[in-house]
Amino acid sequence: MRVPTILAALALIGCDGPRENAGEQADFVAGEVNSEDTLRSGPAEELGEKEDRADQTRERAADARADELEAAADQKREAADQEVDALENEAKRVRSQ
């Protein structure tokens, strides 16, 4: 029964962001927790975790906006290509008359 708990704890440790890790160390140095490896979170670690999550949310939002801009550029490029094709066809028609 103890092994799954340890494995779950190890999985969580691997997910810590840089601010959460720094908060964890700060909590240990400040005496808020007895060890950096404890499952209990101190206030600095909790704040760091929230800041890491906020950073991840901002990054995902920026990626989504960039994807939107790329899609808009692709649409404009396709429309421009169609316009170029139409003008070239018109030029061919004029020449053939």
ZIUR-V826974 format. One record per backbone hydrogen bond with DSSP energy under -0.5 kcal/mol. NH is the residue of the N-H (numbers start at 1). CO is the residue of the C=O. If there is no record, write none. Layout:
nh	co
NH	CO
NH	CO
This chain:
nh	co
5	1
6	2
7	3
8	4
9	5
10	6
11	7
12	8
13	9
14	10
15	12
16	13
20	48
21	17
22	18
23	19
24	20
25	21
26	22
27	23
28	24
29	25
30	26
31	28
32	27
33	27
38	35
45	23
46	42
47	43
48	44
49	45
50	46
51	47
52	48
53	49
54	50
55	51
56	52
57	53
58	54
59	55
60	56
61	57
62	58
63	59
64	60
65	61
66	62
67	63
68	64
69	65
70	66
71	67
72	68
73	69
74	70
75	71
76	72
77	73
78	74
79	75
80	76
81	77
82	78
83	79
84	80
85	81
86	82
87	83
88	84
89	85
90	86
91	87
92	88
93	89
94	90
95	91
96	92
97	93
97	94
